[in-house]
Amino acid sequence: MDLLHQQVLHPRYGAGEITGQSQRQLSVRFSPESMRRFLYPAAFFGHLTLCDPLCRAELEQELAQSPDAAAFLRQRELRRTLRQAERDRLTLSARRKVSARPPSERGPRLRSPSPRPDPCQKPKRRPTP
């Protein structure tokens, strides 16, 4: 699909115009001094959005049929799963380290606060001797 001179929107850089396109890369000019390059078609999965609704619909159909796009989505999902598994592993490892330390090294135990007196109740009087 020919995307030259199409207007795009980026969440960080704002509105821009596609000034160059190759099989795997797009060049986008956001301002006279700001030129960015993006991987194609990966840029349209969360980074760039076409402003023209007709071109956007045509691009979405093309990407849905593209084997490269399907492979990209599978890889992205796999990376997310691996990152989440690594975070879970590190969290579990940190918990084990804390519980494996002797009580003297664990730090002070948190105690529940003592109940505060109800301001609506009359204070209890101490018996006089």
The first five atom37 places (N, CA, C, CB, O) and aatype in JSON, in Angstrom:
{
  "aatype": [12, 3, 10, 10, 8, 5, 5, 19, 10, 8, 14, 1, 18, 7, 0, 7, 6, 9, 16, 7, 5, 15, 5, 1, 5, 10, 15, 19, 1, 13, 15, 14, 6, 15, 12, 1, 1, 13, 10, 18, 14, 0, 0, 13, 13, 7, 8, 10, 16, 10, 4, 3, 14, 10, 4, 1, 0, 6, 10, 6, 5, 6, 10, 0, 5, 15, 14, 3, 0, 0, 0, 13, 10, 1, 5, 1, 6, 10, 1, 1, 16, 10, 1, 5, 0, 6, 1, 3, 1, 10, 16, 10, 15, 0, 1, 1, 11, 19, 15, 0, 1, 14, 14, 15, 6, 1, 7, 14, 1, 10, 1, 15, 14, 15, 14, 1, 14, 3, 14, 4, 5, 11, 14, 11, 1, 1, 14, 16, 14],
  "atom_mask": [
    [1, 1, 1, 1, 1],
    [1, 1, 1, 1, 1],
    [1, 1, 1, 1, 1],
    [1, 1, 1, 1, 1],
    [1, 1, 1, 1, 1],
    [1, 1, 1, 1, 1],
    [1, 1, 1, 1, 1],
    [1, 1, 1, 1, 1],
    [1, 1, 1, 1, 1],
    [1, 1, 1, 1, 1],
    [1, 1, 1, 1, 1],
    [1, 1, 1, 1, 1],
    [1, 1, 1, 1, 1],
    [1, 1, 1, 0, 1],
    [1, 1, 1, 1, 1],
    [1, 1, 1, 0, 1],
    [1, 1, 1, 1, 1],
    [1, 1, 1, 1, 1],
    [1, 1, 1, 1, 1],
    [1, 1, 1, 0, 1],
    [1, 1, 1, 1, 1],
    [1, 1, 1, 1, 1],
    [1, 1, 1, 1, 1],
    [1, 1, 1, 1, 1],
    [1, 1, 1, 1, 1],
    [1, 1, 1, 1, 1],
    [1, 1, 1, 1, 1],
    [1, 1, 1, 1, 1],
    [1, 1, 1, 1, 1],
    [1, 1, 1, 1, 1],
    [1, 1, 1, 1, 1],
    [1, 1, 1, 1, 1],
    [1, 1, 1, 1, 1],
    [1, 1, 1, 1, 1],
    [1, 1, 1, 1, 1],
    [1, 1, 1, 1, 1],
    [1, 1, 1, 1, 1],
    [1, 1, 1, 1, 1],
    [1, 1, 1, 1, 1],
    [1, 1, 1, 1, 1],
    [1, 1, 1, 1, 1],
    [1, 1, 1, 1, 1],
    [1, 1, 1, 1, 1],
    [1, 1, 1, 1, 1],
    [1, 1, 1, 1, 1],
    [1, 1, 1, 0, 1],
    [1, 1, 1, 1, 1],
    [1, 1, 1, 1, 1],
    [1, 1, 1, 1, 1],
    [1, 1, 1, 1, 1],
    [1, 1, 1, 1, 1],
    [1, 1, 1, 1, 1],
    [1, 1, 1, 1, 1],
    [1, 1, 1, 1, 1],
    [1, 1, 1, 1, 1],
    [1, 1, 1, 1, 1],
    [1, 1, 1, 1, 1],
    [1, 1, 1, 1, 1],
    [1, 1, 1, 1, 1],
    [1, 1, 1, 1, 1],
    [1, 1, 1, 1, 1],
    [1, 1, 1, 1, 1],
    [1, 1, 1, 1, 1],
    [1, 1, 1, 1, 1],
    [1, 1, 1, 1, 1],
    [1, 1, 1, 1, 1],
    [1, 1, 1, 1, 1],
    [1, 1, 1, 1, 1],
    [1, 1, 1, 1, 1],
    [1, 1, 1, 1, 1],
    [1, 1, 1, 1, 1],
    [1, 1, 1, 1, 1],
    [1, 1, 1, 1, 1],
    [1, 1, 1, 1, 1],
    [1, 1, 1, 1, 1],
    [1, 1, 1, 1, 1],
    [1, 1, 1, 1, 1],
    [1, 1, 1, 1, 1],
    [1, 1, 1, 1, 1],
    [1, 1, 1, 1, 1],
    [1, 1, 1, 1, 1],
    [1, 1, 1, 1, 1],
    [1, 1, 1, 1, 1],
    [1, 1, 1, 1, 1],
    [1, 1, 1, 1, 1],
    [1, 1, 1, 1, 1],
    [1, 1, 1, 1, 1],
    [1, 1, 1, 1, 1],
    [1, 1, 1, 1, 1],
    [1, 1, 1, 1, 1],
    [1, 1, 1, 1, 1],
    [1, 1, 1, 1, 1],
    [1, 1, 1, 1, 1],
    [1, 1, 1, 1, 1],
    [1, 1, 1, 1, 1],
    [1, 1, 1, 1, 1],
    [1, 1, 1, 1, 1],
    [1, 1, 1, 1, 1],
    [1, 1, 1, 1, 1],
    [1, 1, 1, 1, 1],
    [1, 1, 1, 1, 1],
    [1, 1, 1, 1, 1],
    [1, 1, 1, 1, 1],
    [1, 1, 1, 1, 1],
    [1, 1, 1, 1, 1],
    [1, 1, 1, 1, 1],
    [1, 1, 1, 0, 1],
    [1, 1, 1, 1, 1],
    [1, 1, 1, 1, 1],
    [1, 1, 1, 1, 1],
    [1, 1, 1, 1, 1],
    [1, 1, 1, 1, 1],
    [1, 1, 1, 1, 1],
    [1, 1, 1, 1, 1],
    [1, 1, 1, 1, 1],
    [1, 1, 1, 1, 1],
    [1, 1, 1, 1, 1],
    [1, 1, 1, 1, 1],
    [1, 1, 1, 1, 1],
    [1, 1, 1, 1, 1],
    [1, 1, 1, 1, 1],
    [1, 1, 1, 1, 1],
    [1, 1, 1, 1, 1],
    [1, 1, 1, 1, 1],
    [1, 1, 1, 1, 1],
    [1, 1, 1, 1, 1],
    [1, 1, 1, 1, 1],
    [1, 1, 1, 1, 1],
    [1, 1, 1, 1, 1]
  ],
  "atom_positions": [
    [[0.85, -1.18, 0.0], [0.0, 0.0, 0.0], [0.89, 1.24, 0.0], [-0.97, 0.0, 1.23], [1.85, 1.32, 0.77]],
    [[0.58, 2.18, -0.84], [1.36, 3.41, -0.94], [0.88, 4.4, 0.13], [1.23, 4.04, -2.35], [-0.27, 4.84, 0.12]],
    [[1.78, 4.74, 1.06], [1.43, 5.62, 2.16], [2.11, 6.99, 2.08], [1.79, 4.96, 3.46], [2.0, 7.79, 3.01]],
    [[2.81, 7.26, 0.99], [3.52, 8.53, 0.87], [2.55, 9.71, 0.97], [4.28, 8.59, -0.46], [1.47, 9.7, 0.39]],
    [[2.97, 10.72, 1.72], [2.24, 11.97, 1.93], [0.95, 11.79, 2.71], [1.94, 12.61, 0.61], [0.09, 12.68, 2.7]],
    [[0.79, 10.65, 3.39], [-0.37, 10.46, 4.26], [-0.08, 11.1, 5.62], [-0.71, 8.95, 4.42], [1.05, 11.08, 6.09]],
    [[-1.1, 11.67, 6.22], [-0.98, 12.25, 7.56], [-1.13, 11.15, 8.6], [-2.04, 13.38, 7.78], [-2.02, 10.3, 8.49]],
    [[-0.25, 11.16, 9.61], [-0.3, 10.18, 10.69], [-0.28, 10.9, 12.02], [0.88, 9.17, 10.59], [0.07, 12.08, 12.11]],
    [[-0.66, 10.18, 13.06], [-0.66, 10.71, 14.4], [0.14, 9.77, 15.29], [-2.1, 10.9, 14.94], [-0.05, 8.56, 15.24]],
    [[1.04, 10.33, 16.1], [1.86, 9.56, 17.03], [1.55, 10.07, 18.44], [3.41, 9.7, 16.7], [1.4, 11.28, 18.63]],
    [[1.43, 9.18, 19.44], [1.05, 9.64, 20.78], [2.07, 10.6, 21.41], [0.87, 8.45, 21.68], [1.68, 11.45, 22.21]],
    [[3.34, 10.48, 21.06], [4.36, 11.34, 21.66], [4.73, 12.53, 20.78], [5.6, 10.53, 21.95], [4.87, 13.65, 21.27]],
    [[4.9, 12.29, 19.48], [5.39, 13.32, 18.57], [4.29, 14.14, 17.92], [6.23, 12.7, 17.51], [4.57, 15.19, 17.35]],
    [[3.06, 13.69, 17.98], [1.94, 14.44, 17.41], [1.69, 14.1, 15.96], [0.0, 0.0, 0.0], [1.93, 12.97, 15.52]],
    [[1.2, 15.07, 15.21], [0.85, 14.86, 13.8], [2.09, 14.95, 12.93], [-0.21, 15.88, 13.34], [3.0, 15.73, 13.2]],
    [[2.11, 14.13, 11.89], [3.23, 14.13, 10.96], [2.8, 13.66, 9.59], [0.0, 0.0, 0.0], [1.65, 13.28, 9.38]],
    [[3.75, 13.68, 8.65], [3.49, 13.26, 7.28], [4.52, 12.23, 6.87], [3.52, 14.48, 6.31], [5.71, 12.39, 7.12]],
    [[4.05, 11.15, 6.24], [4.96, 10.11, 5.76], [5.69, 10.65, 4.55], [4.19, 8.79, 5.42], [5.07, 10.99, 3.54]],
    [[7.02, 10.73, 4.64], [7.82, 11.29, 3.55], [8.61, 10.23, 2.79], [8.77, 12.33, 4.08], [9.12, 10.5, 1.71]],
    [[8.72, 9.04, 3.35], [9.45, 7.98, 2.67], [8.92, 6.62, 3.1], [0.0, 0.0, 0.0], [8.49, 6.43, 4.23]],
    [[8.96, 5.68, 2.16], [8.46, 4.34, 2.46], [9.28, 3.32, 1.69], [6.96, 4.21, 2.11], [9.5, 3.46, 0.48]],
    [[9.72, 2.3, 2.4], [10.36, 1.15, 1.75], [9.59, -0.09, 2.19], [11.91, 1.05, 2.12], [8.54, 0.01, 2.83]],
    [[10.11, -1.24, 1.84], [9.41, -2.48, 2.17], [9.26, -2.66, 3.68], [10.15, -3.68, 1.58], [8.24, -3.17, 4.15]],
    [[10.28, -2.24, 4.45], [10.28, -2.48, 5.89], [10.36, -1.22, 6.75], [11.42, -3.36, 6.23], [10.45, -1.33, 7.97]],
    [[10.33, -0.04, 6.16], [10.57, 1.17, 6.93], [9.76, 2.35, 6.41], [12.04, 1.5, 6.91], [9.52, 2.48, 5.21]],
    [[9.35, 3.21, 7.36], [8.66, 4.45, 7.03], [9.46, 5.62, 7.59], [7.2, 4.46, 7.58], [10.03, 5.51, 8.68]],
    [[9.51, 6.72, 6.86], [10.09, 7.96, 7.37], [8.96, 8.95, 7.55], [11.2, 8.53, 6.4], [8.16, 9.18, 6.64]],
    [[8.9, 9.54, 8.73], [7.81, 10.46, 9.05], [8.41, 11.78, 9.53], [6.86, 9.86, 10.14], [9.29, 11.8, 10.39]],
    [[7.94, 12.89, 8.95], [8.38, 14.22, 9.37], [7.27, 14.8, 10.25], [8.67, 15.16, 8.12], [6.14, 15.01, 9.82]],
    [[7.64, 15.05, 11.52], [6.67, 15.61, 12.48], [6.75, 17.13, 12.53], [6.91, 15.04, 13.87], [5.74, 17.79, 12.77]],
    [[7.92, 17.68, 12.31], [8.1, 19.12, 12.23], [9.29, 19.34, 11.28], [8.35, 19.78, 13.66], [9.95, 18.37, 10.91]],
    [[9.56, 20.56, 10.88], [10.67, 20.77, 9.93], [12.0, 20.18, 10.39], [10.84, 22.23, 9.67], [12.81, 19.77, 9.56]],
    [[12.24, 20.14, 11.7], [13.51, 19.61, 12.17], [13.4, 18.22, 12.81], [14.11, 20.55, 13.14], [14.4, 17.7, 13.29]],
    [[12.23, 17.63, 12.82], [12.04, 16.34, 13.47], [11.61, 15.28, 12.45], [10.98, 16.45, 14.59], [10.48, 15.28, 11.96]],
    [[12.54, 14.37, 12.14], [12.27, 13.27, 11.22], [12.5, 11.97, 11.99], [13.2, 13.35, 9.92], [13.53, 11.8, 12.64]],
    [[11.54, 11.06, 11.93], [11.64, 9.78, 12.63], [11.43, 8.65, 11.63], [10.61, 9.69, 13.79], [10.73, 8.79, 10.63]],
    [[12.08, 7.51, 11.96], [11.89, 6.3, 11.13], [11.21, 5.24, 11.98], [13.26, 5.78, 10.58], [11.49, 5.09, 13.17]],
    [[10.32, 4.51, 11.34], [9.56, 3.46, 12.01], [9.6, 2.2, 11.15], [8.1, 3.9, 12.27], [9.69, 2.27, 9.93]],
    [[9.53, 1.05, 11.82], [9.43, -0.21, 11.1], [8.02, -0.38, 10.57], [9.82, -1.4, 12.02], [7.04, -0.07, 11.25]],
    [[7.93, -0.86, 9.35], [6.63, -1.1, 8.72], [6.44, -2.6, 8.58], [6.53, -0.39, 7.32], [7.34, -3.26, 8.08]],
    [[5.35, -3.17, 8.98], [4.09, -2.59, 9.45], [3.98, -2.47, 10.96], [2.96, -3.42, 8.95], [2.92, -2.09, 11.47]],
    [[5.05, -2.77, 11.7], [4.98, -2.77, 13.16], [4.6, -1.41, 13.72], [6.32, -3.2, 13.73], [4.02, -1.34, 14.81]],
    [[4.91, -0.33, 13.02], [4.61, 1.01, 13.53], [3.12, 1.24, 13.73], [5.17, 2.05, 12.58], [2.73, 2.06, 14.56]],
    [[2.29, 0.54, 12.98], [0.85, 0.75, 13.08], [0.21, -0.11, 14.16], [0.2, 0.47, 11.75], [-1.02, -0.12, 14.29]],
    [[1.01, -0.82, 14.94], [0.5, -1.59, 16.08], [0.85, -0.84, 17.36], [1.09, -3.03, 16.1], [1.64, -1.33, 18.16]],
    [[0.26, 0.33, 17.55], [0.45, 1.04, 18.8], [1.22, 2.33, 18.7], [0.0, 0.0, 0.0], [1.2, 3.11, 19.66]],
    [[1.91, 2.61, 17.58], [2.67, 3.85, 17.49], [1.99, 4.86, 16.56], [4.08, 3.56, 17.0], [1.64, 5.96, 17.0]],
    [[1.81, 4.51, 15.32], [1.26, 5.44, 14.34], [-0.2, 5.1, 14.03], [2.09, 5.4, 13.06], [-0.6, 3.94, 14.03]],
    [[-0.97, 6.15, 13.75], [-2.35, 6.0, 13.32], [-2.55, 6.88, 12.11], [-3.35, 6.37, 14.46], [-2.23, 8.07, 12.13]],
    [[-3.09, 6.31, 11.06], [-3.4, 7.1, 9.87], [-4.58, 8.01, 10.16], [-3.7, 6.19, 8.65], [-5.55, 7.59, 10.79]],
    [[-4.5, 9.25, 9.7], [-5.58, 10.21, 9.95], [-6.76, 10.01, 9.0], [-5.05, 11.62, 9.81], [-7.91, 10.25, 9.39]],
    [[-6.5, 9.57, 7.78], [-7.56, 9.37, 6.79], [-8.29, 8.06, 7.09], [-6.98, 9.35, 5.33], [-7.68, 6.99, 7.05]],
    [[-9.6, 8.11, 7.4], [-10.32, 6.89, 7.78], [-10.38, 5.84, 6.67], [-11.71, 7.24, 8.2], [-10.36, 4.64, 6.96]],
    [[-10.46, 6.27, 5.4], [-10.51, 5.3, 4.31], [-9.18, 4.55, 4.18], [-10.86, 6.0, 2.98], [-9.16, 3.33, 4.03]],
    [[-8.08, 5.29, 4.24], [-6.76, 4.65, 4.17], [-6.53, 3.77, 5.39], [-5.66, 5.72, 4.07], [-5.92, 2.7, 5.28]],
    [[-7.01, 4.21, 6.57], [-6.85, 3.42, 7.78], [-7.57, 2.09, 7.67], [-7.37, 4.2, 9.0], [-7.02, 1.05, 8.06]],
    [[-8.79, 2.09, 7.13], [-9.55, 0.85, 6.96], [-8.85, -0.08, 5.96], [-10.99, 1.15, 6.48], [-8.76, -1.29, 6.18]],
    [[-8.35, 0.5, 4.88], [-7.63, -0.3, 3.88], [-6.35, -0.9, 4.47], [-7.29, 0.57, 2.64], [-6.03, -2.06, 4.22]],
    [[-5.64, -0.11, 5.26], [-4.41, -0.61, 5.89], [-4.71, -1.71, 6.89], [-3.67, 0.54, 6.58], [-3.98, -2.7, 6.96]],
    [[-5.79, -1.57, 7.67], [-6.16, -2.6, 8.64], [-6.49, -3.91, 7.94], [-7.35, -2.14, 9.49], [-6.14, -4.98, 8.43]],
    [[-7.17, -3.84, 6.81], [-7.46, -5.06, 6.06], [-6.17, -5.7, 5.55], [-8.41, -4.76, 4.87], [-6.0, -6.92, 5.61]],
    [[-5.27, -4.88, 5.06], [-4.0, -5.39, 4.54], [-3.18, -6.03, 5.66], [-3.2, -4.27, 3.87], [-2.57, -7.08, 5.48]],
    [[-3.17, -5.39, 6.81], [-2.4, -5.92, 7.94], [-3.01, -7.21, 8.48], [-2.3, -4.88, 9.05], [-2.29, -8.1, 8.95]],
    [[-4.33, -7.32, 8.43], [-4.99, -8.53, 8.91], [-4.63, -9.74, 8.05], [-6.52, -8.34, 8.93], [-4.61, -10.86, 8.55]],
    [[-4.34, -9.52, 6.77], [-4.01, -10.62, 5.87], [-2.5, -10.85, 5.76], [-4.58, -10.34, 4.49], [-2.07, -11.84, 5.17]],
    [[-1.71, -9.96, 6.33], [-0.26, -10.04, 6.18], [0.34, -11.09, 7.13], [0.37, -8.68, 6.45], [0.07, -11.04, 8.33]],
    [[1.14, -12.03, 6.61], [1.79, -13.0, 7.49], [2.83, -12.33, 8.39], [2.45, -14.1, 6.67], [3.07, -12.79, 9.5]],
    [[3.46, -11.24, 7.91], [4.42, -10.51, 8.74], [3.74, -9.91, 9.96], [5.12, -9.42, 7.93], [4.27, -9.95, 11.07]],
    [[2.56, -9.35, 9.76], [1.84, -8.74, 10.86], [1.4, -9.8, 11.88], [0.61, -7.98, 10.34], [1.49, -9.57, 13.08]],
    [[0.94, -10.94, 11.4], [0.54, -12.02, 12.31], [1.75, -12.51, 13.11], [-0.1, -13.19, 11.52], [1.64, -12.76, 14.31]],
    [[2.89, -12.65, 12.45], [4.11, -13.08, 13.16], [4.52, -12.02, 14.18], [5.26, -13.34, 12.16], [4.95, -12.36, 15.28]],
    [[4.4, -10.75, 13.81], [4.75, -9.68, 14.74], [3.86, -9.73, 15.98], [4.63, -8.32, 14.06], [4.35, -9.6, 17.1]],
    [[2.55, -9.92, 15.78], [1.63, -9.98, 16.91], [1.93, -11.17, 17.82], [0.2, -10.05, 16.42], [1.86, -11.06, 19.04]],
    [[2.28, -12.32, 17.21], [2.64, -13.5, 18.02], [3.9, -13.23, 18.83], [2.84, -14.73, 17.12], [3.97, -13.57, 20.01]],
    [[4.9, -12.61, 18.2], [6.14, -12.31, 18.91], [5.9, -11.32, 20.04], [7.19, -11.77, 17.95], [6.46, -11.46, 21.13]],
    [[5.07, -10.31, 19.79], [4.8, -9.31, 20.82], [4.09, -9.96, 22.01], [3.95, -8.16, 20.25], [4.42, -9.66, 23.15]],
    [[3.14, -10.84, 21.75], [2.44, -11.53, 22.83], [3.38, -12.45, 23.6], [1.26, -12.35, 22.27], [3.29, -12.55, 24.83]],
    [[4.29, -13.12, 22.9], [5.27, -13.98, 23.55], [6.2, -13.15, 24.44], [6.09, -14.77, 22.51], [6.5, -13.56, 25.56]],
    [[6.65, -12.0, 23.95], [7.52, -11.13, 24.77], [6.79, -10.65, 26.02], [8.01, -9.92, 23.94], [7.38, -10.62, 27.1]],
    [[5.52, -10.29, 25.88], [4.74, -9.87, 27.05], [4.63, -10.99, 28.07], [3.34, -9.41, 26.63], [4.79, -10.76, 29.27]],
    [[4.37, -12.19, 27.59], [4.25, -13.34, 28.49], [5.56, -13.6, 29.21], [3.81, -14.58, 27.72], [5.57, -13.87, 30.41]],
    [[6.68, -13.53, 28.48], [7.99, -13.77, 29.09], [8.33, -12.69, 30.11], [9.07, -13.82, 28.02], [8.86, -13.0, 31.18]],
    [[8.02, -11.43, 29.8], [8.28, -10.35, 30.76], [7.46, -10.55, 32.03], [7.96, -8.99, 30.14], [7.97, -10.34, 33.13]],
    [[6.2, -10.94, 31.89], [5.35, -11.16, 33.06], [5.87, -12.33, 33.88], [3.9, -11.4, 32.63], [5.88, -12.27, 35.11]],
    [[6.31, -13.39, 33.23], [6.87, -14.54, 33.95], [8.13, -14.14, 34.7], [7.17, -15.71, 32.98], [8.34, -14.57, 35.83]],
    [[8.97, -13.31, 34.1], [10.19, -12.85, 34.77], [9.85, -11.97, 35.97], [11.08, -12.07, 33.79], [10.49, -12.08, 37.02]],
    [[8.85, -11.1, 35.83], [8.44, -10.27, 36.97], [7.91, -11.14, 38.1], [7.36, -9.26, 36.55], [8.23, -10.91, 39.27]],
    [[7.11, -12.14, 37.77], [6.58, -13.05, 38.79], [7.71, -13.81, 39.49], [5.59, -14.05, 38.16], [7.69, -13.99, 40.7]],
    [[8.7, -14.25, 38.7], [9.82, -14.99, 39.27], [10.62, -14.12, 40.23], [10.73, -15.54, 38.16], [10.99, -14.56, 41.31]],
    [[10.88, -12.87, 39.83], [11.64, -11.96, 40.68], [10.88, -11.62, 41.96], [11.97, -10.69, 39.93], [11.49, -11.51, 43.03]],
    [[9.57, -11.45, 41.86], [8.76, -11.17, 43.04], [8.8, -12.34, 44.0], [7.32, -10.85, 42.65], [8.96, -12.15, 45.21]],
    [[8.65, -13.54, 43.49], [8.69, -14.73, 44.33], [10.07, -14.89, 44.96], [8.32, -15.97, 43.51], [10.17, -15.26, 46.13]],
    [[11.12, -14.63, 44.19], [12.49, -14.72, 44.71], [12.71, -13.73, 45.84], [13.5, -14.48, 43.58], [13.33, -14.07, 46.85]],
    [[12.21, -12.52, 45.69], [12.36, -11.51, 46.74], [11.6, -11.93, 48.0], [11.86, -10.14, 46.26], [12.09, -11.71, 49.11]],
    [[10.43, -12.51, 47.85], [9.67, -12.98, 49.02], [10.42, -14.09, 49.75], [8.28, -13.48, 48.59], [10.45, -14.13, 50.98]],
    [[11.01, -14.99, 48.99], [11.75, -16.09, 49.61], [12.96, -15.56, 50.38], [12.21, -17.11, 48.55], [13.27, -16.06, 51.47]],
    [[13.65, -14.56, 49.83], [14.82, -14.0, 50.51], [14.42, -13.37, 51.83], [15.52, -12.97, 49.62], [15.12, -13.52, 52.83]],
    [[13.29, -12.66, 51.84], [12.86, -12.0, 53.08], [12.47, -13.04, 54.11], [11.68, -11.05, 52.82], [12.83, -12.9, 55.28]],
    [[11.74, -14.06, 53.71], [11.29, -15.05, 54.69], [12.42, -15.97, 55.13], [10.14, -15.88, 54.12], [12.33, -16.6, 56.18]],
    [[13.51, -16.06, 54.34], [14.62, -16.94, 54.71], [15.56, -16.27, 55.71], [15.4, -17.34, 53.46], [16.36, -16.95, 56.34]],
    [[15.48, -14.96, 55.87], [16.35, -14.29, 56.82], [15.9, -14.57, 58.24], [16.37, -12.77, 56.55], [14.71, -14.78, 58.5]],
    [[16.85, -14.59, 59.18], [16.46, -14.78, 60.58], [15.61, -13.61, 61.05], [17.72, -14.94, 61.48], [15.71, -12.51, 60.5]],
    [[14.78, -13.82, 62.05], [13.89, -12.75, 62.52], [14.61, -11.48, 62.93], [13.07, -13.25, 63.67], [14.06, -10.38, 62.79]],
    [[15.84, -11.61, 63.44], [16.56, -10.41, 63.87], [16.94, -9.52, 62.68], [17.82, -10.8, 64.64], [17.15, -8.32, 62.86]],
    [[17.03, -10.09, 61.47], [17.41, -9.31, 60.29], [16.21, -8.84, 59.48], [18.32, -10.14, 59.41], [16.37, -8.07, 58.53]],
    [[15.04, -9.28, 59.82], [13.86, -8.94, 59.03], [13.35, -7.53, 59.29], [12.76, -9.91, 59.32], [12.57, -7.01, 58.5]],
    [[13.76, -6.92, 60.34], [13.27, -5.59, 60.66], [12.13, -5.67, 61.66], [0.0, 0.0, 0.0], [11.7, -6.76, 62.01]],
    [[11.64, -4.55, 62.11], [10.6, -4.57, 63.13], [9.29, -5.12, 62.58], [10.37, -3.16, 63.69], [8.93, -4.9, 61.42]],
    [[8.61, -5.82, 63.43], [7.29, -6.32, 63.05], [6.29, -5.21, 63.2], [6.88, -7.55, 63.9], [6.34, -4.43, 64.15]],
    [[5.42, -5.14, 62.28], [4.39, -4.12, 62.36], [3.28, -4.6, 63.26], [3.85, -3.77, 60.96], [2.76, -5.71, 63.1]],
    [[2.92, -3.77, 64.2], [1.84, -4.13, 65.11], [0.6, -3.34, 64.71], [2.23, -3.85, 66.59], [0.69, -2.23, 64.18]],
    [[-0.53, -3.92, 64.98], [-1.76, -3.2, 64.68], [-1.9, -2.06, 65.68], [-3.0, -4.15, 64.72], [-1.54, -2.21, 66.85]],
    [[-2.42, -0.95, 65.25], [-2.54, 0.18, 66.17], [-3.55, -0.12, 67.26], [-2.96, 1.45, 65.41], [-4.52, -0.85, 67.05]],
    [[-3.31, 0.45, 68.45], [-4.24, 0.23, 69.54], [-5.54, 0.97, 69.22], [-3.65, 0.72, 70.91], [-5.53, 2.02, 68.59]],
    [[-6.65, 0.42, 69.65], [-7.93, 1.06, 69.33], [-8.01, 2.44, 69.99], [-9.11, 0.18, 69.78], [-7.64, 2.61, 71.15]],
    [[-8.5, 3.39, 69.25], [-8.65, 4.74, 69.78], [-9.99, 4.84, 70.5], [-8.54, 5.8, 68.65], [-10.97, 4.2, 70.11]],
    [[-10.01, 5.63, 71.54], [-11.3, 5.76, 72.25], [-12.32, 6.49, 71.38], [-11.1, 6.52, 73.6], [-11.98, 7.37, 70.59]],
    [[-13.53, 6.1, 71.56], [-14.62, 6.73, 70.81], [-14.88, 8.11, 71.42], [-15.91, 5.84, 70.85], [-15.13, 8.22, 72.62]],
    [[-14.82, 9.16, 70.6], [-15.0, 10.5, 71.18], [-16.42, 10.75, 71.7], [-14.67, 11.54, 70.14], [-16.65, 11.69, 72.46]],
    [[-17.36, 9.91, 71.3], [-18.73, 10.11, 71.76], [-18.98, 9.48, 73.13], [-19.71, 9.53, 70.74], [-19.96, 9.82, 73.8]],
    [[-18.13, 8.59, 73.53], [-18.31, 7.92, 74.81], [-17.75, 8.79, 75.93], [-17.63, 6.54, 74.82], [-16.8, 9.54, 75.74]],
    [[-18.38, 8.67, 77.09], [-17.87, 9.38, 78.25], [-16.6, 8.69, 78.7], [-18.92, 9.44, 79.41], [-16.53, 7.46, 78.67]],
    [[-15.6, 9.44, 79.12], [-14.38, 8.79, 79.59], [-14.65, 8.04, 80.89], [-13.26, 9.83, 79.8], [-15.44, 8.48, 81.73]],
    [[-13.99, 6.92, 81.04], [-14.15, 6.11, 82.26], [-13.41, 6.8, 83.39], [-13.61, 4.66, 82.05], [-12.27, 7.24, 83.25]],
    [[-14.09, 6.86, 84.53], [-13.44, 7.47, 85.67], [-12.76, 6.41, 86.5], [-14.43, 8.24, 86.51], [-13.26, 5.3, 86.68]],
    [[-11.62, 6.8, 86.99], [-10.9, 5.89, 87.87], [-11.49, 6.01, 89.27], [-9.36, 6.2, 87.88], [-11.85, 7.09, 89.73]],
    [[-11.58, 4.88, 89.91], [-12.11, 4.97, 91.29], [-11.13, 5.73, 92.2], [-12.39, 3.55, 91.88], [-9.92, 5.54, 92.12]],
    [[-11.67, 6.57, 93.04], [-10.83, 7.32, 93.97], [-10.51, 6.43, 95.16], [-11.53, 8.63, 94.42], [-11.38, 5.69, 95.63]],
    [[-9.31, 6.5, 95.64], [-8.94, 5.63, 96.81], [-9.5, 6.09, 98.12], [-7.46, 5.56, 96.94], [-9.26, 5.45, 99.15]]
  ]
}
